[in-house]
Amino acid sequence: MGFNRWNLGRRGLALLLSCAVLAGCGDGGNKPAAVSDAVDWSKVKLILGDQAKGLRTVVEASKAFAGVPYQVEWANFQGAAPLFEALRAGAVDLAPAGDTPVLAAATGGTPLRIVAVRRGQSRSIGILVPPDSDIKTVADLKGRSVSISSARGSISQYLLIRALENAGVKESDVNIGFVMPTDALSAFHAGKIDAWATFGIYQAFAEENGARLLLSGEGINTGLTFITASDKALADKVKRQALNDVLQRLAKAFEWAKANPQQYAQVFSTANNVPLPVSQRLQSWGVESLQPVEASDVTALQGVDDLFVAKKIFPQAVQVSGLVDREVFPDAHGVLLK
């Protein structure tokens, strides 16, 4: 079954592109002040950034936002870069992204804090080759062309760097290019590239269509996705409390998805206009859970930053512990606003 048969044009694929934070509040910052019961929550509005409808789909499937007393508006983006541009401009209050895009945004001065973490499986990151390729190991990538989705500093680039290093292959001995997933998918399907380092729904599409997994991110990538919030939103006491409520509800939404994988796969397929087998394959790699940030998450993220700084992908280091605000979401089972 080919991609054309699935009617996946560039426009449709762009809708699938994918992989949160508080103002001036570092790890150990001030606890959120109590908000008066007299607040008219119906006038409070949160704009939730999203990628490939990843959050919105699980929220709507689980009905986790039923009865929210405040207004919610969703803003979907094709990738992390435009999402963080929106966060920088104050156009969104919350933003989910993978480990390296969060670091790239922080390095660029985006005013964000990490407020929660989604722990998943690194199986949904991989290096793919055509089914009939003579590339059998990572060492065979020497002298070959590899496309990375999508920009410098992505989770796919991290996987490729570590994989080549572990195989004793110099990066300079591989023809590496950076291509947005929509274009890379077409190029890979047309046989124009030897290997493709990609993630998520694009990886699921390719594997469902016969692509062979050369190496997954298991044991290499952190498997972490972070929820960040803007400093501006978190400086607002009322919005800060509303964001805590949003995170509580998101945690419950992911609990529902883990308990109902087949139902969630069907909803995801319909909501994103992708074939059910692709959605089922993606969900089979593990549904993430949303939890408070722990010290191990900070350590793992710092290790990613250290590598990218050493490789001169990032111009300067980021102190990850200073990006974290644990007070917004200290408990995944708190009391919801009514």
Sine and cosine of phi, psi and omega as CSV:
sin_phi,cos_phi,sin_psi,cos_psi,sin_omega,cos_omega
0.00,0.00,0.90,-0.44,-0.08,-1.00
-1.00,0.03,0.20,-0.98,-0.01,-1.00
-0.92,0.39,-0.57,0.82,-0.01,-1.00
-0.89,0.46,-0.60,0.80,0.00,-1.00
-0.90,0.44,-0.45,0.89,0.01,-1.00
-1.00,0.10,0.02,1.00,0.02,-1.00
0.83,0.56,0.72,0.69,-0.02,-1.00
-0.98,-0.20,1.00,0.06,0.06,-1.00
-0.98,0.17,0.13,-0.99,0.01,-1.00
-0.85,0.53,-0.61,0.80,-0.04,-1.00
-0.91,0.42,-0.68,0.73,0.01,-1.00
-0.93,0.37,-0.63,0.78,-0.01,-1.00
-0.92,0.39,-0.55,0.83,-0.01,-1.00
-0.87,0.49,-0.51,0.86,0.00,-1.00
-0.93,0.37,-0.33,0.94,-0.05,-1.00
-1.00,-0.04,-0.14,0.99,-0.14,-0.99
-0.86,0.52,0.75,-0.66,0.18,-0.98
-0.87,-0.50,0.00,0.00,0.00,0.00
0.00,0.00,0.00,0.00,0.00,0.00
0.00,0.00,0.71,-0.70,-0.26,-0.97
0.18,-0.98,0.36,-0.93,-0.27,-0.96
-0.88,-0.48,0.59,-0.81,-0.11,-0.99
-0.96,0.27,0.83,-0.55,0.13,-0.99
0.88,0.47,0.33,0.94,-0.05,-1.00
-0.89,-0.46,0.96,-0.28,0.05,-1.00
-1.00,0.04,-0.06,-1.00,0.04,-1.00
-0.86,0.52,0.83,-0.56,-0.02,-1.00
1.00,0.07,0.29,0.96,-0.01,-1.00
-0.96,0.29,-0.10,-0.99,-0.03,-1.00
-0.89,0.45,0.61,-0.80,0.07,-1.00
-0.95,0.30,0.51,-0.86,-0.02,-1.00
-0.88,0.47,0.74,-0.67,0.00,-1.00
-0.94,0.33,0.49,-0.87,0.02,-1.00
-0.91,0.41,0.61,-0.79,0.01,-1.00
-0.96,-0.27,0.68,-0.73,-0.07,-1.00
-0.86,0.51,0.60,-0.80,0.06,-1.00
-0.92,0.40,-0.22,0.97,-0.04,-1.00
-0.99,0.13,-0.01,1.00,-0.01,-1.00
-0.88,0.48,0.72,-0.69,0.08,-1.00
-1.00,0.05,1.00,-0.03,-0.11,-0.99
-0.90,0.43,-0.39,0.92,-0.01,-1.00
-0.91,0.41,-0.28,0.96,0.00,-1.00
-0.99,-0.17,-0.03,1.00,0.02,-1.00
-1.00,0.00,0.76,-0.65,-0.05,-1.00
-0.80,-0.60,0.76,-0.65,0.08,-1.00
-0.91,-0.41,0.70,-0.72,0.08,-1.00
-0.95,-0.31,0.92,-0.40,-0.09,-1.00
-0.99,-0.16,0.91,-0.42,0.07,-1.00
-0.96,0.30,0.47,-0.88,-0.05,-1.00
-0.47,-0.88,0.36,-0.93,0.10,-1.00
-0.81,-0.59,0.78,-0.63,0.02,-1.00
0.80,0.61,0.50,0.86,0.02,-1.00
0.84,0.55,0.44,0.90,-0.07,-1.00
-0.87,0.50,-0.70,0.72,0.02,-1.00
-0.98,0.18,-0.71,0.71,-0.08,-1.00
-0.87,0.50,-0.65,0.76,-0.03,-1.00
-0.88,0.48,-0.72,0.69,-0.04,-1.00
-0.95,0.32,-0.52,0.86,0.04,-1.00
-0.92,0.40,-0.73,0.68,-0.05,-1.00
-0.94,0.33,-0.57,0.82,0.02,-1.00
-0.92,0.39,-0.63,0.78,-0.06,-1.00
-1.00,0.02,-0.21,0.98,-0.07,-1.00
0.86,0.50,0.53,0.85,-0.06,-1.00
-0.93,0.38,-0.36,0.93,-0.02,-1.00
-0.99,-0.13,0.19,0.98,0.02,-1.00
-0.88,0.48,0.79,-0.61,0.06,-1.00
0.99,0.13,0.20,0.98,0.03,-1.00
-0.88,0.47,0.70,-0.72,-0.06,-1.00
-0.99,0.13,-0.15,0.99,-0.02,-1.00
-0.93,-0.36,0.16,-0.99,0.02,-1.00
-1.00,0.06,0.62,-0.79,0.04,-1.00
-0.80,-0.60,0.77,-0.64,0.10,-1.00
-0.83,-0.56,0.73,-0.69,0.01,-1.00
-0.99,-0.11,0.61,-0.79,0.07,-1.00
-0.76,-0.65,0.95,-0.32,-0.06,-1.00
-1.00,-0.06,0.65,-0.76,-0.04,-1.00
-0.79,-0.61,0.39,-0.92,-0.04,-1.00
-0.98,0.19,-0.23,0.97,-0.01,-1.00
-0.10,-1.00,0.04,-1.00,-0.07,-1.00
-0.94,0.35,-0.59,0.81,-0.06,-1.00
-0.86,0.51,-0.80,0.60,0.04,-1.00
-0.92,0.39,-0.49,0.87,0.05,-1.00
-0.89,0.46,-0.71,0.71,-0.01,-1.00
-0.96,0.27,-0.42,0.91,0.14,-0.99
-0.90,0.43,-0.64,0.77,0.04,-1.00
-0.91,0.41,-0.63,0.77,0.02,-1.00
-0.91,0.42,-0.66,0.75,0.03,-1.00
-0.87,0.49,-0.60,0.80,-0.04,-1.00
-0.99,0.13,-0.07,1.00,-0.01,-1.00
0.99,0.16,0.28,0.96,-0.05,-1.00
-1.00,0.09,-0.30,0.95,0.10,-1.00
-0.72,-0.69,0.44,-0.90,0.00,-1.00
-0.99,-0.13,-0.49,0.87,-0.07,-1.00
-0.75,-0.66,0.58,-0.82,-0.04,-1.00
-0.55,-0.83,0.84,-0.54,0.07,-1.00
-0.99,-0.12,0.65,-0.76,0.03,-1.00
-0.30,-0.96,0.32,-0.95,0.04,-1.00
-0.94,0.34,0.10,-0.99,-0.11,-0.99
-0.87,0.50,-0.76,0.65,-0.07,-1.00
-0.94,0.34,-0.62,0.78,0.07,-1.00
-0.89,0.46,-0.57,0.82,0.05,-1.00
-0.89,0.45,-0.69,0.72,0.02,-1.00
-0.90,0.43,-0.66,0.75,0.01,-1.00
-0.88,0.48,-0.66,0.75,0.01,-1.00
-0.91,0.41,-0.69,0.73,0.01,-1.00
-0.90,0.43,-0.65,0.76,0.04,-1.00
-0.88,0.48,-0.57,0.82,0.00,-1.00
-0.99,0.16,0.02,1.00,0.07,-1.00
1.00,-0.03,0.19,0.98,0.04,-1.00
-0.90,0.43,0.79,-0.61,-0.06,-1.00
-0.97,0.24,1.00,0.01,-0.07,-1.00
-0.69,-0.73,0.35,-0.94,0.19,-0.98
-0.70,-0.71,0.59,-0.81,0.06,-1.00
-0.99,0.15,0.80,-0.60,-0.06,-1.00
-0.89,-0.46,-0.25,0.97,0.02,-1.00
-0.34,-0.94,0.26,-0.96,-0.01,-1.00
-0.74,-0.67,0.63,-0.78,0.12,-0.99
-0.96,-0.28,0.89,-0.45,-0.01,-1.00
-0.99,-0.15,0.86,-0.51,-0.01,-1.00
-0.74,-0.67,-0.39,-0.92,0.00,-1.00
-0.95,-0.31,0.61,-0.80,0.02,-1.00
-0.99,0.13,0.13,0.99,0.06,-1.00
-0.91,0.41,-0.40,0.91,-0.04,-1.00
-1.00,0.07,0.37,0.93,0.16,-0.99
-0.75,-0.66,0.73,-0.68,-0.06,-1.00
-0.30,-0.95,0.26,-0.96,0.14,-0.99
-0.96,-0.28,0.86,-0.51,-0.08,-1.00
-0.94,-0.35,0.50,-0.87,0.12,-0.99
-0.72,-0.70,0.37,-0.93,0.05,-1.00
-0.86,0.51,0.44,-0.90,-0.08,-1.00
-0.87,0.50,-0.51,0.86,-0.04,-1.00
-0.98,-0.19,0.25,0.97,-0.04,-1.00
-0.92,0.38,0.54,-0.84,0.06,-1.00
-1.00,0.05,0.07,1.00,0.08,-1.00
-0.98,0.19,0.91,-0.41,-0.06,-1.00
-0.94,-0.33,-0.43,0.90,-0.01,-1.00
-0.70,-0.71,0.22,-0.97,0.03,-1.00
-0.88,0.47,-0.55,0.83,0.02,-1.00
-0.87,0.49,-0.46,0.89,0.00,-1.00
-0.95,0.30,-0.12,0.99,0.02,-1.00
-0.97,0.24,-0.19,0.98,0.02,-1.00
-0.86,0.51,0.80,-0.60,0.00,-1.00
0.99,0.15,0.04,1.00,-0.03,-1.00
-0.97,-0.24,0.20,-0.98,0.04,-1.00
-0.99,-0.15,0.75,-0.66,0.01,-1.00
-0.79,-0.61,0.80,-0.61,0.08,-1.00
-0.99,-0.17,0.68,-0.73,0.02,-1.00
-0.94,-0.34,0.73,-0.68,0.13,-0.99
-0.98,-0.18,0.82,-0.57,0.01,1.00
-0.84,-0.54,-0.81,0.58,-0.03,-1.00
-0.94,-0.35,0.14,-0.99,0.08,-1.00
-0.86,0.51,0.68,-0.73,0.00,-1.00
1.00,-0.03,0.25,0.97,-0.03,-1.00
-1.00,0.04,0.22,-0.98,0.05,-1.00
-0.90,0.43,-0.49,0.87,0.02,-1.00
-0.93,0.36,-0.62,0.79,0.03,-1.00
-0.91,0.41,-0.64,0.77,0.02,-1.00
-0.86,0.51,-0.70,0.71,0.02,-1.00
-0.87,0.49,-0.72,0.69,-0.04,-1.00
-0.90,0.44,-0.69,0.73,0.00,-1.00
-0.86,0.52,-0.76,0.65,-0.01,-1.00
-0.91,0.41,-0.64,0.77,-0.03,-1.00
-0.90,0.43,-0.71,0.70,0.01,-1.00
-0.90,0.43,-0.67,0.75,0.01,-1.00
-0.87,0.50,-0.72,0.70,0.00,-1.00
-0.91,0.42,-0.47,0.88,-0.02,-1.00
-1.00,-0.02,-0.04,1.00,0.01,-1.00
0.96,0.27,0.45,0.89,0.01,-1.00
-0.96,-0.29,0.76,-0.66,0.04,-1.00
-0.96,0.27,0.62,-0.79,0.04,-1.00
-0.87,0.49,-0.54,0.84,-0.01,-1.00
-0.93,0.38,-0.27,0.96,0.02,-1.00
-1.00,0.00,0.06,1.00,0.01,-1.00
-0.85,-0.52,0.68,-0.73,0.03,-1.00
-1.00,0.10,0.99,-0.12,-0.12,-0.99
-0.98,-0.18,0.74,-0.67,0.06,-1.00
-0.77,-0.63,0.41,-0.91,0.01,-1.00
-0.92,-0.40,0.88,-0.48,-0.08,-1.00
-0.70,-0.71,0.68,-0.73,0.07,-1.00
-0.88,0.48,0.55,-0.83,-0.10,-0.99
-0.81,0.59,-0.61,0.80,-0.01,-1.00
-0.87,0.49,-0.69,0.72,0.01,-1.00
-0.96,0.27,-0.63,0.77,-0.02,-1.00
-0.90,0.43,-0.61,0.79,0.01,-1.00
-0.87,0.49,-0.70,0.72,0.02,-1.00
-0.91,0.42,-0.69,0.72,-0.01,-1.00
-0.90,0.44,-0.65,0.76,0.00,-1.00
-0.91,0.41,-0.71,0.71,0.00,-1.00
-0.89,0.45,-0.52,0.85,-0.01,-1.00
-1.00,0.08,-0.01,1.00,0.03,-1.00
0.97,0.24,0.40,0.92,-0.05,-1.00
-1.00,0.02,-0.18,0.98,0.06,-1.00
-0.75,-0.66,0.47,-0.88,-0.06,-1.00
-0.99,0.17,-0.57,0.82,-0.04,-1.00
-0.49,-0.87,0.39,-0.92,-0.08,-1.00
-0.67,-0.74,0.86,-0.51,0.08,-1.00
-1.00,-0.09,0.92,-0.39,-0.12,-0.99
-0.58,-0.81,-0.27,-0.96,-0.14,-0.99
-0.35,-0.94,0.24,-0.97,0.22,-0.98
0.79,0.62,-0.73,-0.68,-0.12,-0.99
-0.89,0.47,-0.55,0.83,0.01,-1.00
-0.92,0.38,-0.65,0.76,0.06,-1.00
-0.90,0.43,-0.68,0.74,0.01,-1.00
-0.89,0.45,-0.67,0.74,0.06,-1.00
-0.85,0.52,-0.77,0.64,-0.08,-1.00
-0.90,0.44,-0.70,0.71,-0.01,-1.00
-0.92,0.40,-0.61,0.79,0.03,-1.00
-0.91,0.42,-0.45,0.89,0.00,-1.00
-1.00,-0.05,0.14,0.99,0.11,-0.99
0.94,-0.34,-0.09,1.00,0.02,-1.00
-0.86,0.50,0.56,-0.83,-0.01,-1.00
-0.98,-0.18,0.73,-0.68,0.02,-1.00
-0.98,0.18,0.91,-0.41,0.05,-1.00
-0.98,0.21,-0.69,0.72,-0.02,-1.00
-0.35,-0.94,0.70,-0.71,0.08,-1.00
-0.99,-0.16,0.12,-0.99,-0.01,-1.00
-0.98,0.17,0.00,1.00,-0.02,-1.00
-0.88,0.48,0.80,-0.59,-0.02,-1.00
0.99,0.10,-0.06,1.00,0.00,-1.00
-0.85,-0.53,-0.87,0.50,0.02,-1.00
-0.98,0.21,0.40,-0.92,-0.05,-1.00
-0.95,0.30,-0.45,0.89,-0.08,-1.00
0.96,0.27,0.27,0.96,-0.05,-1.00
-0.97,-0.24,0.69,-0.73,0.18,-0.98
-0.85,-0.52,0.69,-0.73,-0.08,-1.00
-0.94,-0.34,0.52,-0.86,0.14,-0.99
-0.97,-0.22,0.83,-0.56,0.02,-1.00
-0.89,-0.45,0.40,-0.92,0.05,-1.00
-0.76,-0.65,0.46,-0.89,-0.04,-1.00
-0.97,0.23,0.53,-0.85,0.06,-1.00
-0.84,0.54,-0.64,0.77,-0.04,-1.00
-0.88,0.48,-0.70,0.71,-0.01,-1.00
-0.92,0.39,-0.63,0.78,-0.08,-1.00
-0.98,0.19,-0.27,0.96,0.09,-1.00
-0.98,0.22,-0.29,0.96,0.02,-1.00
-1.00,0.04,0.91,-0.41,-0.09,-1.00
-0.85,0.53,-0.63,0.77,-0.02,-1.00
-0.93,0.36,-0.74,0.68,0.02,-1.00
-0.90,0.44,-0.57,0.82,0.00,-1.00
-0.87,0.49,-0.69,0.73,0.02,-1.00
-0.93,0.36,-0.61,0.79,0.03,-1.00
-0.90,0.43,-0.62,0.79,0.02,-1.00
-0.91,0.41,-0.58,0.82,0.09,-1.00
-0.87,0.49,-0.66,0.75,0.02,-1.00
-0.91,0.42,-0.66,0.75,0.04,-1.00
-0.86,0.52,-0.71,0.70,-0.03,-1.00
-0.91,0.42,-0.62,0.78,0.07,-1.00
-0.87,0.50,-0.68,0.73,-0.03,-1.00
-0.94,0.33,-0.61,0.80,0.06,-1.00
-0.89,0.46,-0.63,0.78,0.03,-1.00
-0.87,0.48,-0.68,0.74,0.01,-1.00
-0.92,0.38,-0.57,0.82,0.02,-1.00
-0.90,0.45,-0.69,0.72,0.00,-1.00
-0.94,0.34,-0.52,0.86,0.09,-1.00
-0.89,0.45,-0.65,0.76,0.04,-1.00
-0.89,0.46,-0.70,0.71,-0.03,-1.00
-0.88,0.48,-0.63,0.77,0.01,-1.00
-0.92,0.39,-0.55,0.83,-0.02,-1.00
-0.99,0.14,-0.30,0.95,-0.05,-1.00
-0.74,-0.68,0.88,0.48,-0.11,-0.99
-0.88,0.47,-0.64,0.77,-0.03,-1.00
-0.94,0.34,-0.66,0.75,0.03,-1.00
-0.91,0.42,-0.65,0.76,0.01,-1.00
-0.92,0.40,-0.63,0.77,0.02,-1.00
-0.87,0.50,-0.64,0.77,0.01,-1.00
-0.92,0.39,-0.70,0.72,0.01,-1.00
-0.90,0.44,-0.67,0.74,0.00,-1.00
-0.89,0.45,-0.67,0.75,0.01,-1.00
-0.87,0.50,-0.73,0.69,-0.02,-1.00
-0.93,0.37,-0.72,0.69,-0.07,-1.00
-0.90,0.43,-0.54,0.84,-0.07,-1.00
-0.96,-0.28,0.07,1.00,0.05,-1.00
0.83,0.55,0.75,0.67,0.05,-1.00
-0.84,-0.54,0.43,-0.90,0.01,-1.00
-0.86,0.50,0.61,-0.79,-0.01,-1.00
-0.84,0.55,-0.66,0.75,0.02,-1.00
-0.86,0.51,-0.56,0.83,0.04,-1.00
-0.92,0.39,-0.71,0.70,0.02,-1.00
-0.89,0.46,-0.66,0.75,0.01,-1.00
-0.90,0.44,-0.65,0.76,0.03,-1.00
-0.89,0.45,-0.71,0.70,-0.01,-1.00
-0.88,0.48,-0.71,0.70,-0.02,-1.00
-0.93,0.36,-0.45,0.89,-0.01,-1.00
-0.93,0.38,-0.31,0.95,0.02,-1.00
-0.98,0.18,-0.06,1.00,0.07,-1.00
0.89,-0.45,0.79,-0.62,0.08,-1.00
-1.00,0.01,0.72,-0.69,-0.04,-1.00
-0.95,0.31,0.38,-0.92,0.16,-0.99
-0.90,-0.44,0.54,-0.84,-0.01,-1.00
-0.97,-0.25,0.82,-0.57,-0.11,-0.99
-0.62,-0.79,0.26,-0.97,0.11,-0.99
-0.89,0.46,0.46,-0.89,-0.01,-1.00
-0.95,0.31,0.71,-0.71,0.03,-1.00
-0.91,-0.41,0.23,-0.97,-0.02,-1.00
-0.86,0.51,-0.58,0.81,-0.01,-1.00
-0.91,0.42,-0.53,0.85,0.04,-1.00
-0.93,0.38,-0.65,0.76,0.03,-1.00
-0.90,0.45,-0.69,0.73,0.00,-1.00
-0.89,0.45,-0.69,0.72,-0.01,-1.00
-0.90,0.44,-0.68,0.74,-0.02,-1.00
-0.93,0.37,-0.60,0.80,0.03,-1.00
-0.90,0.43,-0.58,0.81,0.03,-1.00
-0.90,0.43,-0.61,0.80,0.05,-1.00
-0.91,0.42,-0.70,0.71,0.00,-1.00
-0.89,0.46,-0.67,0.74,-0.01,-1.00
-0.85,0.52,-0.66,0.75,0.00,-1.00
-0.91,0.41,-0.72,0.69,-0.05,-1.00
-0.93,0.37,-0.49,0.87,0.09,-1.00
-0.95,0.31,-0.68,0.74,0.01,-1.00
-0.89,0.46,-0.56,0.83,0.02,-1.00
-1.00,0.09,0.01,1.00,0.00,-1.00
0.89,0.45,0.43,0.90,0.11,-0.99
-0.98,0.19,-0.62,0.78,0.15,-0.99
-0.97,-0.24,0.67,-0.74,-0.06,-1.00
-0.95,0.30,-0.47,0.88,0.03,-1.00
-0.52,-0.86,0.30,-0.95,-0.06,-1.00
-0.98,0.20,0.43,-0.90,0.09,-1.00
-0.90,-0.43,0.71,-0.70,0.09,-1.00
-1.00,0.06,0.99,-0.16,-0.14,-0.99
-0.86,0.50,-0.63,0.78,-0.02,-1.00
-0.85,0.52,-0.48,0.88,0.01,-1.00
-0.98,0.22,-0.17,0.99,0.01,-1.00
-1.00,-0.03,-0.19,0.98,-0.16,-0.99
-0.99,-0.12,0.71,-0.70,0.15,-0.99
-0.84,-0.54,0.97,-0.26,-0.04,-1.00
-0.99,0.10,-0.15,0.99,-0.09,-1.00
-0.98,0.19,-0.34,0.94,-0.03,-1.00
-0.95,0.30,-0.57,0.82,-0.09,-1.00
-0.67,-0.74,0.93,0.37,-0.07,-1.00
-0.99,0.17,-0.28,0.96,-0.10,-0.99
-0.57,-0.82,0.82,-0.57,-0.02,-1.00
-0.97,0.25,-0.04,1.00,-0.05,-1.00
-0.76,-0.65,0.71,0.70,0.00,-1.00
-0.99,0.14,-0.10,-1.00,-0.03,-1.00
-1.00,0.06,0.72,-0.69,-0.01,-1.00
-1.00,0.06,0.51,-0.86,0.09,-1.00
-0.94,0.33,0.58,-0.82,0.03,-1.00
-0.87,-0.50,0.00,0.00,0.00,0.00
